[in-house]
Amino acid sequence: MKKEDAVIIKKMVKYCDDVDALMVRFDKNFEQYKKDISFQYSCNMCIIQIGELVNRLSDEIKEANQGIPWSAIRGMRNFHAHDYENVDLEIVWNTLIEDIPALKEKLENLLRK
């Protein structure tokens, strides 16, 4: 793995950790997420940053790891950045609860290779 890719992946893992810390802080409570705009914005900024970092990864790392949904991650970022008023909070919540932890595990596995 290129050194640049490893640095980017570590940053992505850090944003996954940030999401996890927010989930712990707010007891993984969807009702709280719906009511607390700061909670929403904090989590959503992590999603945006993760998607932005995908763009900086080399084509080689993305092609070698097609089990990671790179284009979907980037698409979620674009949706948050360009069409935020139409974001479905339940879809985002599922991303935060299910997809971010799974992504973190896959990214950490890449770093161990």
BELNORLIN-V636482 format. One record per backbone hydrogen bond with DSSP energy under -0.5 kcal/mol. CO is the residue of the C=O (numbers start at 1). NH is the residue of the N-H. E is the energy in kcal/mol with one decimal. If there is no record, write none. Layout:
co-><CO & CO>
nh-><NH & NH>
e-><E & E>
This chain:
co-><2 & 3 & 4 & 5 & 6 & 7 & 8 & 9 & 10 & 11 & 12 & 13 & 14 & 15 & 16 & 17 & 18 & 19 & 20 & 21 & 22 & 23 & 24 & 26 & 28 & 29 & 30 & 31 & 32 & 35 & 36 & 37 & 38 & 39 & 40 & 41 & 42 & 43 & 44 & 45 & 46 & 47 & 48 & 49 & 50 & 51 & 52 & 52 & 53 & 53 & 54 & 58 & 59 & 60 & 61 & 62 & 63 & 65 & 67 & 68 & 69 & 70 & 71 & 72 & 73 & 74 & 75 & 76 & 77 & 78 & 79 & 83 & 84 & 87 & 88 & 89 & 90 & 91 & 92 & 93 & 94 & 94 & 95 & 98 & 99 & 100 & 101 & 102 & 103 & 104 & 105 & 106 & 107 & 108 & 109 & 110>
nh-><6 & 7 & 8 & 9 & 10 & 11 & 12 & 13 & 14 & 15 & 16 & 17 & 18 & 19 & 20 & 21 & 22 & 23 & 24 & 25 & 26 & 28 & 27 & 29 & 30 & 33 & 34 & 35 & 36 & 37 & 40 & 41 & 42 & 43 & 44 & 45 & 46 & 47 & 48 & 49 & 50 & 51 & 52 & 53 & 54 & 55 & 55 & 56 & 56 & 57 & 57 & 62 & 63 & 64 & 65 & 65 & 66 & 68 & 69 & 70 & 73 & 74 & 75 & 76 & 77 & 78 & 79 & 80 & 81 & 82 & 83 & 86 & 87 & 89 & 92 & 93 & 94 & 95 & 96 & 97 & 98 & 99 & 100 & 102 & 103 & 104 & 105 & 106 & 107 & 108 & 109 & 110 & 111 & 112 & 113 & 113>
e-><-2.1 & -2.2 & -2.1 & -2.8 & -2.2 & -1.7 & -2.2 & -2.5 & -2.0 & -1.9 & -2.0 & -2.5 & -2.1 & -2.1 & -2.3 & -2.6 & -2.1 & -2.5 & -2.3 & -2.6 & -2.1 & -2.9 & -1.6 & -1.4 & -0.7 & -2.1 & -2.6 & -1.5 & -2.4 & -0.9 & -2.2 & -3.0 & -2.4 & -2.3 & -3.1 & -2.2 & -1.4 & -1.8 & -2.4 & -2.7 & -2.6 & -2.3 & -2.3 & -2.3 & -1.5 & -0.9 & -0.6 & -0.5 & -1.2 & -0.7 & -1.2 & -1.7 & -2.9 & -2.2 & -0.6 & -0.6 & -0.6 & -1.7 & -0.5 & -2.4 & -2.3 & -2.4 & -2.5 & -2.4 & -1.8 & -2.5 & -2.4 & -2.2 & -2.6 & -2.7 & -2.2 & -2.1 & -1.9 & -0.7 & -2.3 & -2.6 & -2.3 & -2.0 & -2.7 & -2.7 & -2.8 & -1.1 & -2.7 & -1.5 & -2.8 & -2.7 & -2.0 & -2.1 & -2.8 & -2.7 & -2.0 & -1.9 & -2.0 & -1.2 & -0.7 & -1.0>
